[in-house]
Structure formats: structure tokens, C-alpha cells
Amino acid sequence: MSPATERPLRILVAKPGLDGHDRGAKIIARALRDGGFEVIYTGLHQTPEMIVAAAVQEDVDAIGLSIMSGAHMTLFPAVIELLREKGAVDIVVFGGGIIPQDDVPRLKEKGTAEVFLPGSSTQAIIEWIRANIRPRAAAA
């Protein structure tokens, strides 16, 4: 497929855990959609299992996790491990929210591709996605 006919990237935006605030996730979802990506937003209070099931079902290229609760060191790796268990290691996981700078290297060691901290622009996120995520191979 030539780049001109490549399908748009499919990005799942998810709010894992007990966060009750999703304004940032909705802003990111809209910015990604406006940036030309196909976006699926799962809503609040998603478990890692729900997120991975939706990602596999929707055949997404990446999952963007938004978290403010402080549970990122548990929830991000749980999503990545479940993707491994489902044979979907080619789905890229990135995230953002209220995450201490000191936790970023540890999240990356556990498989998170990129972490966007407070103040990251939507344009920076869009540019990172364009530079780092490719459409997954079609399922056989």
C-alpha cells in the first residue's frame, strides 16, 4: 500500500482505573481525530482487561492511556502484559497525565513507548505518533 492510500492510524484513548476526570483524555481524543487519526475513546473507569479487549476488537495501532490517580506504575504495565498475553505486542502503548518525571524511565523500561507530562502540547503528541507509530499488519 502506498503512503497515499494507507489507512489512518487507529488510536484507542483509555482512562484506566478509578480516575473520575476525563477532560484531558477528551481533549487528546479530539486533537488526534482533528490530526487525521481514527480515535476510539473508551470512557472512564476502564480495567486493563477492558482496554486490551477493546484494543484487540477494534484492531488499533496504539493505545493512549490517560491517568491522574497515581496508579500508572501498576496500570500501564498491566495493559502491556495483557497485550503480550493476547499476542498483540505490536500495539504501541503510550500515555500521559499526572506522572512524576522520575517514573518516566521506569515506565519505559516496562514497555511504555512514550510518556507525555502535564504541559505537553497536543501537537507534540500528534508529531510523536506520526513519527513512531505505523499501521499494524492486517490480520490473516
C-alpha positions as a Python dict, from the first residue, in 0.01 Angstrom:
ca = {
    (1, 'M'): (0, 0, 0),
    (2, 'S'): (141, 339, -88),
    (3, 'P'): (152, 610, 180),
    (4, 'A'): (-123, 796, -5),
    (5, 'T'): (-362, 502, 30),
    (6, 'E'): (-256, 388, 378),
    (7, 'R'): (-545, 376, 621),
    (8, 'P'): (-546, 629, 905),
    (9, 'L'): (-383, 514, 1226),
    (10, 'R'): (-634, 379, 1478),
    (11, 'I'): (-570, 502, 1832),
    (12, 'L'): (-757, 384, 2140),
    (13, 'V'): (-767, 651, 2414),
    (14, 'A'): (-841, 500, 2755),
    (15, 'K'): (-880, 608, 3117),
    (16, 'P'): (-763, 315, 3330),
    (17, 'G'): (-853, 284, 3694),
    (18, 'L'): (-1065, 499, 3915),
    (19, 'D'): (-996, 842, 3766),
    (20, 'G'): (-1319, 1039, 3754),
    (21, 'H'): (-1186, 1324, 3541),
    (22, 'D'): (-1157, 1279, 3166),
    (23, 'R'): (-1137, 1631, 3027),
    (24, 'G'): (-770, 1582, 2924),
    (25, 'A'): (-842, 1247, 2758),
    (26, 'K'): (-1128, 1402, 2563),
    (27, 'I'): (-907, 1693, 2453),
    (28, 'I'): (-642, 1447, 2334),
    (29, 'A'): (-900, 1230, 2158),
    (30, 'R'): (-1041, 1532, 1973),
    (31, 'A'): (-693, 1662, 1882),
    (32, 'L'): (-593, 1321, 1747),
    (33, 'R'): (-915, 1298, 1546),
    (34, 'D'): (-856, 1650, 1412),
    (35, 'G'): (-499, 1538, 1330),
    (36, 'G'): (-631, 1274, 1094),
    (37, 'F'): (-628, 967, 1317),
    (38, 'E'): (-918, 734, 1378),
    (39, 'V'): (-990, 751, 1752),
    (40, 'I'): (-1182, 520, 1981),
    (41, 'Y'): (-1243, 663, 2331),
    (42, 'T'): (-1339, 403, 2590),
    (43, 'G'): (-1464, 634, 2865),
    (44, 'L'): (-1397, 638, 3238),
    (45, 'H'): (-1318, 357, 3482),
    (46, 'Q'): (-1164, 106, 3241),
    (47, 'T'): (-981, -201, 3369),
    (48, 'P'): (-666, -314, 3187),
    (49, 'E'): (-866, -616, 3066),
    (50, 'M'): (-1139, -392, 2920),
    (51, 'I'): (-880, -170, 2749),
    (52, 'V'): (-695, -462, 2590),
    (53, 'A'): (-1018, -632, 2482),
    (54, 'A'): (-1132, -311, 2311),
    (55, 'A'): (-790, -259, 2150),
    (56, 'V'): (-787, -611, 2006),
    (57, 'Q'): (-1151, -596, 1896),
    (58, 'E'): (-1105, -255, 1731),
    (59, 'D'): (-772, -360, 1570),
    (60, 'V'): (-595, -46, 1688),
    (61, 'D'): (-236, 51, 1616),
    (62, 'A'): (-178, 217, 1953),
    (63, 'I'): (-327, 274, 2296),
    (64, 'G'): (-300, 612, 2464),
    (65, 'L'): (-353, 584, 2839),
    (66, 'S'): (-451, 890, 3042),
    (67, 'I'): (-410, 870, 3417),
    (68, 'M'): (-424, 1106, 3710),
    (69, 'S'): (-475, 867, 4002),
    (70, 'G'): (-112, 779, 4066),
    (71, 'A'): (-164, 414, 3969),
    (72, 'H'): (38, 443, 3646),
    (73, 'M'): (317, 212, 3768),
    (74, 'T'): (58, -66, 3808),
    (75, 'L'): (-192, 4, 3530),
    (76, 'F'): (41, 82, 3237),
    (77, 'P'): (245, -241, 3282),
    (78, 'A'): (-78, -441, 3332),
    (79, 'V'): (-206, -325, 2992),
    (80, 'I'): (128, -410, 2828),
    (81, 'E'): (137, -756, 2988),
    (82, 'L'): (-220, -832, 2877),
    (83, 'L'): (-131, -727, 2522),
    (84, 'R'): (157, -978, 2534),
    (85, 'E'): (-77, -1249, 2658),
    (86, 'K'): (-318, -1176, 2369),
    (87, 'G'): (-35, -1185, 2113),
    (88, 'A'): (-81, -816, 2038),
    (89, 'V'): (268, -692, 2120),
    (90, 'D'): (264, -480, 1805),
    (91, 'I'): (9, -243, 1961),
    (92, 'V'): (212, 54, 2086),
    (93, 'V'): (128, 185, 2435),
    (94, 'F'): (190, 549, 2522),
    (95, 'G'): (45, 761, 2797),
    (96, 'G'): (22, 1079, 2988),
    (97, 'G'): (-133, 1257, 3277),
    (98, 'I'): (-14, 1334, 3625),
    (99, 'I'): (302, 1124, 3624),
    (100, 'P'): (618, 1217, 3814),
    (101, 'Q'): (921, 1275, 3590),
    (102, 'D'): (1113, 1015, 3794),
    (103, 'D'): (865, 744, 3692),
    (104, 'V'): (906, 801, 3317),
    (105, 'P'): (1223, 589, 3275),
    (106, 'R'): (1068, 308, 3480),
    (107, 'L'): (751, 313, 3266),
    (108, 'K'): (964, 300, 2951),
    (109, 'E'): (1162, 5, 3091),
    (110, 'K'): (830, -175, 3138),
    (111, 'G'): (731, -118, 2775),
    (112, 'T'): (554, 219, 2758),
    (113, 'A'): (675, 377, 2433),
    (114, 'E'): (637, 740, 2541),
    (115, 'V'): (505, 941, 2834),
    (116, 'F'): (362, 1291, 2796),
    (117, 'L'): (370, 1500, 3112),
    (118, 'P'): (148, 1795, 3207),
    (119, 'G'): (207, 2082, 2970),
    (120, 'S'): (276, 1861, 2667),
    (121, 'S'): (110, 2011, 2363),
    (122, 'T'): (-139, 1817, 2156),
    (123, 'Q'): (79, 1900, 1855),
    (124, 'A'): (380, 1731, 2021),
    (125, 'I'): (171, 1418, 2079),
    (126, 'I'): (46, 1417, 1719),
    (127, 'E'): (401, 1461, 1586),
    (128, 'W'): (530, 1179, 1807),
    (129, 'I'): (255, 946, 1684),
    (130, 'R'): (326, 1030, 1319),
    (131, 'A'): (698, 967, 1371),
    (132, 'N'): (671, 650, 1580),
    (133, 'I'): (356, 452, 1504),
    (134, 'R'): (287, 257, 1189),
    (135, 'P'): (-28, 72, 1089),
    (136, 'R'): (-26, -286, 1213),
    (137, 'A'): (-15, -565, 959),
    (138, 'A'): (-360, -679, 852),
    (139, 'A'): (-482, -981, 1046),
    (140, 'A'): (-459, -1302, 847),
}
